[in-house]
Each structure stands twice: as structure tokens, then as C-alpha cells.
């Protein structure tokens, strides 16, 4: 599997209880693709608070310790809102492959947020694949992305 992100860095991954099962399976797929997941939790189906797992993933991306991030929760909204509080993080809530590609191409997104209650596991894998294999187009989009932190 080829990736647009630095293959020498891990992919930070986290989830709340609603995304736990997808997270576990996504980790296995990443390993099959010879990528290294860095699991920030949760580690069970027990009810938890999504910021406790979104912040560590976002910090890894923010500091450059991770190539990119993947967050999974029931709607995807909570983890996305939390991650986007971090400098340099551009977390994108996606529910189809085209959105995952566009998030990379046009927005240089560096965290993919998946709504586990609204997409199949198979679709989530296709989104992950598209996300990590799509380049940022830069050009006119770069000017726009540079305005995000203002």
C-alpha cells in the first residue's frame, strides 16, 4: 500500500466506545498494508468520553509524531470537533470515499473522522484507503488552507 503520508511515522488512531470495534479492525488492516497504528484508546466497549481519545490523536498529529490520524465515534462529530481545537489539525468528518479524497485534495486534512453508526465497516476501510493515498493538490487550495487558522 502506497501512502502520501510519511510511512516511517505511525498513524494515530482513537475511538470512543461506539467506534471501538471499527478501530480494532482498522488497526489490523493498517498492519496488513504495512503501516503502523498507534492506538490511543479506548480499549473496550465500556462507555467513555470521546475527547479523552481525540485529544491524544490530535496531539500526535499536531506535534508531527504521527503521519496522520484516524478517529471513530458514533456520529464522528464529537471527535472531529475536539481534534480541530488543535493547531495545525484539519480533521474531516467523512461518510463516503469522495469526501475522504476531497478532504485530502482540497483541504489537506490530516485526520479522518469516521461515523461508525452511519457507515459500514467496508466503507470505512475504503475511506481510510482513499484518505491515506490521496495527495493535497495545493495550488488555489493552499491559499485557502493557509487562511483556516486566522
Backbone as CSV, one residue per row, in Angstrom:
resi,resn,N_x,N_y,N_z,CA_x,CA_y,CA_z,C_x,C_y,C_z
1,UNK,0.849,-1.174,0.000,0.000,0.000,0.000,0.889,1.230,0.000
2,UNK,0.720,2.079,-0.962,1.449,3.344,-1.028,0.651,4.423,-0.305
3,UNK,1.337,5.334,0.346,0.657,6.380,1.095,1.299,7.729,0.826
4,UNK,0.504,8.788,0.866,1.024,10.138,0.682,1.619,10.663,1.973
5,UNK,1.392,9.987,3.064,1.932,10.383,4.358,3.256,9.665,4.592
6,UNK,4.052,10.177,5.498,5.350,9.587,5.827,5.150,8.193,6.423
7,UNK,5.575,7.186,5.685,5.392,5.793,6.104,6.248,5.423,7.304
8,UNK,7.236,6.246,7.606,8.094,5.985,8.754,7.444,6.403,10.067
9,UNK,6.389,7.172,9.980,5.670,7.606,11.180,4.418,6.756,11.369
10,UNK,3.994,6.581,12.607,2.758,5.834,12.842,1.528,6.637,12.421
11,UNK,0.427,5.946,12.310,-0.880,6.579,12.124,-1.576,6.521,13.469
12,UNK,-1.835,7.700,14.045,-2.521,7.768,15.333,-3.976,7.383,15.121
13,UNK,-4.502,6.561,16.006,-5.885,6.111,15.867,-6.543,6.069,17.237
14,UNK,-7.790,6.523,17.276,-8.523,6.514,18.531,-10.014,6.429,18.275
15,UNK,-10.729,6.058,19.322,-12.179,5.899,19.210,-12.798,5.928,20.593
16,UNK,-14.085,6.226,20.619,-14.844,6.027,21.851,-15.466,4.635,21.785
17,UNK,-16.357,4.333,22.723,-16.970,3.005,22.773,-17.748,2.668,21.497
18,UNK,-18.394,3.673,20.882,-19.174,3.420,19.665,-18.278,3.098,18.467
19,UNK,-17.044,3.551,18.503,-16.121,3.299,17.408,-15.081,2.234,17.696
20,UNK,-15.131,1.670,18.897,-14.105,0.712,19.331,-13.913,-0.446,18.356
21,UNK,-14.990,-1.103,17.953,-14.858,-2.282,17.092,-14.271,-1.916,15.731
22,UNK,-14.688,-0.772,15.153,-14.105,-0.341,13.883,-12.616,-0.057,14.067
23,UNK,-12.265,0.624,15.144,-10.861,0.962,15.399,-10.005,-0.299,15.438
24,UNK,-10.467,-1.291,16.155,-9.701,-2.527,16.274,-9.488,-3.174,14.910
25,UNK,-10.514,-3.187,14.096,-10.411,-3.807,12.775,-9.592,-2.957,11.815
26,UNK,-9.700,-1.635,11.922,-8.898,-0.744,11.076,-7.417,-0.923,11.387
27,UNK,-7.071,-1.088,12.658,-5.673,-1.331,13.029,-5.125,-2.561,12.303
28,UNK,-5.907,-3.623,12.260,-5.473,-4.850,11.579,-5.238,-4.596,10.086
29,UNK,-6.129,-3.846,9.468,-5.993,-3.530,8.041,-4.746,-2.678,7.811
30,UNK,-4.515,-1.682,8.666,-3.315,-0.848,8.527,-2.056,-1.706,8.584
31,UNK,-2.040,-2.644,9.502,-0.879,-3.540,9.604,-0.720,-4.384,8.339
32,UNK,-1.846,-4.851,7.775,-1.789,-5.607,6.514,-1.177,-4.763,5.406
33,UNK,-1.410,-3.458,5.459,-0.865,-2.523,4.468,0.557,-2.080,4.828
34,UNK,1.135,-2.701,5.846,2.498,-2.388,6.306,2.610,-0.967,6.854
35,UNK,1.550,-0.527,7.498,1.530,0.754,8.200,1.440,0.474,9.689
36,UNK,1.871,1.423,10.502,1.933,1.214,11.946,0.887,2.061,12.666
37,UNK,-0.146,1.444,13.211,-1.111,2.201,14.003,-0.574,2.459,15.411
38,UNK,-0.856,3.646,15.935,-0.530,3.975,17.331,-1.873,4.212,18.021
39,UNK,-2.312,3.217,18.760,-3.645,3.187,19.361,-3.704,4.028,20.630
40,UNK,-4.546,5.066,20.600,-4.730,5.957,21.745,-5.987,5.626,22.540
41,UNK,-6.602,4.476,22.256,-7.767,4.040,23.016,-9.059,4.438,22.327
42,UNK,-10.098,4.038,22.877,-10.401,3.275,24.045,-10.062,1.809,23.782
43,UNK,-10.056,1.032,24.844,-9.651,-0.358,24.710,-10.751,-1.347,25.088
44,UNK,-12.004,-0.859,25.068,-13.134,-1.742,25.362,-14.423,-1.078,24.874
45,UNK,-15.514,-1.800,25.040,-16.843,-1.281,24.685,-17.486,-0.478,25.818
46,UNK,-16.794,-0.360,26.938,-17.321,0.391,28.081,-17.495,1.868,27.709
47,UNK,-18.601,2.467,28.122,-18.895,3.865,27.804,-17.786,4.793,28.306
48,UNK,-17.319,5.667,27.402,-16.234,6.602,27.697,-16.553,7.960,27.061
49,UNK,-15.702,8.940,27.331,-15.853,10.283,26.777,-14.903,10.455,25.601
50,UNK,-15.453,10.748,24.416,-14.650,10.814,23.190,-13.475,11.796,23.249
51,UNK,-13.544,12.945,23.975,-12.365,13.825,23.987,-11.124,13.167,24.585
52,UNK,-11.328,12.197,25.480,-10.193,11.530,26.108,-9.335,10.770,25.095
53,UNK,-9.862,10.501,23.923,-9.148,9.755,22.892,-8.863,10.614,21.667
54,UNK,-9.713,11.607,21.422,-9.478,12.516,20.291,-8.288,13.432,20.552
55,UNK,-8.164,13.936,21.775,-7.035,14.827,22.079,-5.683,14.144,21.867
56,UNK,-5.448,12.935,22.384,-4.141,12.304,22.153,-3.816,12.076,20.676
57,UNK,-4.817,11.724,19.879,-4.590,11.556,18.433,-4.225,12.903,17.822
58,UNK,-4.986,13.939,18.163,-4.723,15.269,17.609,-3.356,15.795,18.032
59,UNK,-2.952,15.524,19.261,-1.632,15.964,19.729,-0.527,15.299,18.921
60,UNK,-0.686,14.027,18.624,0.328,13.339,17.817,0.445,13.966,16.430
61,UNK,-0.689,14.309,15.829,-0.670,14.935,14.506,-0.119,16.354,14.621
62,UNK,-0.573,17.081,15.619,-0.146,18.471,15.846,1.375,18.580,16.019
63,UNK,1.969,17.643,16.721,3.403,17.688,17.023,4.268,17.008,15.972
64,UNK,3.640,16.370,14.999,4.401,15.669,13.973,4.847,14.284,14.382
65,UNK,4.327,13.783,15.498,4.675,12.435,15.953,3.934,11.354,15.164
66,UNK,2.898,11.745,14.450,2.125,10.812,13.623,2.032,11.371,12.208
67,UNK,1.984,10.471,11.249,1.832,10.865,9.852,0.463,11.494,9.614
68,UNK,-0.543,10.918,10.242,-1.918,11.398,10.151,-2.702,10.708,11.258
69,UNK,-3.992,10.970,11.324,-4.806,10.356,12.353,-6.115,9.825,11.816
70,UNK,-6.670,8.893,12.561,-7.996,8.343,12.280,-8.752,8.327,13.597
71,UNK,-9.937,8.907,13.598,-10.798,8.917,14.783,-12.156,8.348,14.424
72,UNK,-12.719,7.553,15.340,-14.003,6.921,15.091,-14.888,7.096,16.317
73,UNK,-16.092,7.591,16.091,-17.106,7.605,17.146,-18.455,7.381,16.491
74,UNK,-19.514,7.427,17.253,-20.830,7.117,16.717,-21.213,7.986,15.536
75,UNK,-21.181,9.308,15.721,-21.541,10.229,14.646,-20.332,10.802,13.932
76,UNK,-19.175,10.707,14.546,-17.968,11.326,14.004,-17.830,12.792,14.380
77,UNK,-18.921,13.401,14.793,-18.905,14.835,15.103,-18.077,15.181,16.333
78,UNK,-18.256,14.458,17.404,-17.564,14.782,18.646,-16.058,14.728,18.505
79,UNK,-15.554,13.653,17.908,-14.103,13.534,17.747,-13.579,14.585,16.777
80,UNK,-14.356,14.912,15.766,-13.942,15.903,14.780,-13.845,17.290,15.425
81,UNK,-14.864,17.672,16.168,-14.852,18.975,16.836,-13.682,19.075,17.812
82,UNK,-13.440,18.021,18.553,-12.357,18.005,19.534,-11.004,18.124,18.845
83,UNK,-10.764,17.329,17.836,-9.471,17.338,17.143,-9.178,18.694,16.520
84,UNK,-10.196,19.335,15.991,-9.998,20.613,15.315,-9.670,21.762,16.260
85,UNK,-9.666,21.535,17.542,-9.229,22.539,18.519,-7.706,22.667,18.550
86,UNK,-7.001,21.737,17.931,-5.541,21.703,17.974,-4.940,22.433,16.775
87,UNK,-3.866,23.184,17.028,-3.174,23.919,15.978,-2.663,22.971,14.905
88,UNK,-2.891,23.345,13.667,-2.377,22.560,12.555,-3.165,21.314,12.234
89,UNK,-4.195,21.042,13.013,-5.027,19.870,12.741,-6.184,20.295,11.848
90,UNK,-6.398,19.494,10.818,-7.538,19.678,9.922,-8.254,18.330,9.857
91,UNK,-9.151,18.139,10.811,-9.906,16.889,10.902,-11.152,16.997,10.036
92,UNK,-11.435,15.949,9.287,-12.554,15.944,8.354,-13.502,14.790,8.664
93,UNK,-14.766,15.128,8.848,-15.808,14.125,9.040,-16.257,13.651,7.658
94,UNK,-16.064,12.379,7.380,-16.378,11.831,6.062,-17.317,10.642,6.191
95,UNK,-18.212,10.511,5.224,-19.135,9.375,5.218,-19.189,8.702,3.854
96,UNK,-18.279,9.096,2.944,-18.120,8.351,1.699,-16.702,8.564,1.172
97,UNK,-16.326,7.807,0.174,-14.965,7.833,-0.351,-14.642,9.176,-0.979
98,UNK,-15.585,9.741,-1.718,-15.336,11.021,-2.381,-15.020,12.125,-1.373
99,UNK,-15.726,12.143,-0.258,-15.431,13.152,0.772,-14.041,12.949,1.366
100,UNK,-13.642,11.707,1.576,-12.300,11.432,2.100,-11.233,11.913,1.119
101,UNK,-11.448,11.690,-0.166,-10.500,12.164,-1.179,-10.467,13.690,-1.226
102,UNK,-11.629,14.308,-1.238,-11.686,15.769,-1.311,-11.106,16.432,-0.073
103,UNK,-11.287,15.802,1.076,-10.712,16.347,2.303,-9.198,16.444,2.182
104,UNK,-8.595,15.456,1.545,-7.145,15.480,1.308,-6.796,16.436,0.168
105,UNK,-7.454,16.286,-0.978,-7.108,17.066,-2.166,-7.272,18.566,-1.954
106,UNK,-8.385,18.971,-1.381,-8.715,20.394,-1.298,-8.430,21.026,0.048
107,UNK,-8.451,20.233,1.128,-8.326,20.797,2.474,-7.073,20.356,3.210
108,UNK,-6.274,19.496,2.599,-5.070,18.955,3.222,-5.384,18.410,4.620
109,UNK,-6.520,17.729,4.730,-6.924,17.135,6.009,-5.853,16.156,6.482
110,UNK,-5.642,16.133,7.799,-4.649,15.215,8.348,-5.232,14.265,9.402
111,UNK,-6.524,14.385,9.654,-7.227,13.404,10.488,-8.557,13.067,9.814
112,UNK,-8.795,11.799,9.627,-10.054,11.292,9.085,-10.956,10.910,10.247
113,UNK,-12.168,11.467,10.273,-13.159,11.144,11.306,-14.269,10.318,10.676
114,UNK,-14.543,9.167,11.277,-15.485,8.201,10.723,-16.682,8.041,11.660
115,UNK,-17.912,8.170,11.113,-19.120,7.964,11.909,-19.558,6.497,11.884
116,UNK,-19.134,5.721,12.864,-19.345,4.273,12.853,-20.821,3.871,12.782
117,UNK,-21.687,4.686,13.317,-23.114,4.313,13.308,-23.787,4.596,11.967
118,UNK,-23.057,5.210,11.027,-23.677,5.635,9.777,-23.001,5.085,8.529
119,UNK,-21.863,4.394,8.690,-21.193,3.789,7.538,-20.839,2.342,7.872
120,UNK,-20.802,1.520,6.862,-20.408,0.124,7.067,-18.910,0.057,7.322
121,UNK,-18.478,-1.051,7.899,-17.050,-1.230,8.115,-16.314,-1.252,6.777
122,UNK,-16.886,-1.911,5.782,-16.262,-1.990,4.469,-16.065,-0.594,3.884
123,UNK,-17.067,0.262,4.013,-16.947,1.629,3.517,-15.889,2.400,4.309
124,UNK,-15.819,2.165,5.606,-14.809,2.862,6.407,-13.400,2.523,5.917
125,UNK,-13.168,1.279,5.538,-11.859,0.871,5.029,-11.574,1.546,3.693
126,UNK,-12.567,1.631,2.832,-12.374,2.320,1.551,-12.064,3.799,1.769
127,UNK,-12.684,4.409,2.773,-12.392,5.810,3.087,-10.971,5.971,3.611
128,UNK,-10.551,5.066,4.489,-9.176,5.116,5.015,-8.187,4.986,3.863
129,UNK,-8.434,4.045,2.987,-7.549,3.822,1.842,-7.462,5.075,0.972
130,UNK,-8.598,5.670,0.672,-8.615,6.888,-0.140,-7.893,8.026,0.574
131,UNK,-8.130,8.164,1.857,-7.544,9.253,2.637,-6.019,9.176,2.642
132,UNK,-5.480,8.005,2.908,-4.023,7.907,3.030,-3.317,7.850,1.679
133,UNK,-4.065,7.643,0.604,-3.452,7.564,-0.724,-3.753,8.754,-1.621
134,UNK,-4.354,9.787,-1.092,-4.690,10.961,-1.890,-3.776,12.114,-1.505
135,UNK,-3.216,12.757,-2.511,-2.334,13.906,-2.296,-3.127,15.200,-2.185
136,UNK,-2.568,16.149,-1.462,-3.075,17.512,-1.431,-2.706,18.158,-2.766
137,UNK,-3.676,18.777,-3.427,-3.443,19.383,-4.733,-2.712,20.718,-4.654
138,UNK,-2.717,21.349,-3.493,-2.088,22.664,-3.298,-2.699,23.675,-4.272
139,UNK,-1.873,24.435,-4.980,-2.403,25.431,-5.910,-3.364,26.373,-5.218
140,UNK,-4.513,26.601,-5.836,-5.509,27.527,-5.276,-5.995,27.083,-3.902
141,UNK,-5.939,25.790,-3.633,-6.396,25.258,-2.347,-5.443,25.636,-1.217
142,UNK,-4.158,25.738,-1.521,-3.175,26.061,-0.485,-3.466,27.422,0.144
143,UNK,-3.797,28.393,-0.676,-4.140,29.734,-0.172,-5.309,29.647,0.806
144,UNK,-6.276,28.854,0.494,-7.463,28.716,1.347,-7.131,28.006,2.654
145,UNK,-6.354,26.934,2.561,-5.974,26.202,3.766,-5.151,27.086,4.693
146,UNK,-4.304,27.930,4.142,-3.496,28.829,4.951,-4.342,29.828,5.730
147,UNK,-5.551,30.087,5.283,-6.444,31.031,5.972,-7.227,30.393,7.117
148,UNK,-7.214,29.097,7.248,-8.003,28.405,8.274,-7.657,28.855,9.689
149,UNK,-6.382,28.980,10.067,-6.077,29.333,11.477,-6.400,30.775,11.878
150,UNK,-6.719,31.644,10.933,-6.923,33.071,11.252,-7.948,33.313,12.316
